[in-house]
Amino acid sequence: QQKAVEELKEFITNYKKKNNKSALLLGPIGCGKTSSVYALAKELKYDVLELNSSDLRNAENITPFLNSALGQQSLFFTPKVVLIDEVDNISGVADRGCIPALLKAIEKSSFPVILTANDIEESKFKALGKASQVISYHKLQYKTVSHCLQWVCEQEGIKFEEKAINSLSRQVDGDLRAALVDLHSCSQKKNLSFEQVSTLSDRKRKKTILNALMIIFKSSSVDTALPALENVDMEPRDVIHWIDENMPKEYVTAQALAKGYEYLARADVFQGRIIKRQHWRFLAYINDLLTAGISSAKEEKNTQFVPYRQTMRFLRLWQAKMKNAKKKGI
């Protein structure tokens, strides 16, 4: 993450000259956002005060806490960086007023404030994005992950098969943190073999969701379909979009398709209620509707092979937005 780290270093060292009082590190899980903050702080001899988004529950409780954290000099008067991790986890009624309170506190901060997030697409995070210098962290390539794991093995005296390291690096899909956890679990006896790695569950989201869709659409029993999403590391709204894109290819009769979309629509309603009211118990209903519900909608199994694909809706929306922006520019 050389480019991102250079931008972050420049922000910290020239903080007092900056218009933005905070930097927002944006990137996927396990790509080094938090680690780079600690590494730079150590290099520049800064103290790090870390707050987690779970500490930020409502404006009334966090305002005095943030004011003291962002205003007080550190012990022995060493420079300080304030790190607020996973701000995209601030959500719902319980966290009401957090983001405005956070923005207000950042404006008065005497120290550089670093925020980290995986995704800030929701409208409530727009103000945070505008008020911060956004620094993008890219998804790590498997070769980068492989190089890191080999270095760790050499430092720890772990004997390894190159095939095992490469397989492990591909499985984690750019998540170096997950790769280190897997390496630790597979190398307890200071030896890493391909056979050990092959027993690990593949974390690749795309492969997992494709398998889940096949079970949901092809299974003849709702009991078989019910646990299909258990190992899918994906938000329900994303699963809804995957099913929406691929169901018309699997369910060819109008009756099956109508019934399937009825269950999909109900799942979407519960998803909306979770977002608006924070009723997380509705997740159980969403799972039932997206698995057993969708599976039971078909009259008979489609014996033809159907290649599943991700929805292109968001790409088309983005392309239309870019086209309109160009038109306005002209």
Secondary structure, DSSP 8 states (H G I E B T S, - for coil): -HHHHHHHHHHHHTGGG-S-SEEEEE--TTSSHHHHHHHHHHHHT-EEEEEEGGG---HHHHHHHHHHHHHS--GGG--EEEEEE-GGG--TGGGTTHHHHHHHHHHT-SS-EEEEES---SGGGHHHHHHEEEEE-----HHHHHHHHHHHHHHHT-EE-HHHHHHHHHHTTT-HHHHHHHHHHH-TTSEE-HHHHHTS----HHHHHHHHHHHHHH-S-HHHHTTTTTT--S-HHHHHHHHHHHHHHH--SHHHHHHHHHHHHHHHHHHHHHHHH--GGGHHHHHHIIIIIHHHT-SS---S--------HHHHHHHHHHHHHHHHH-
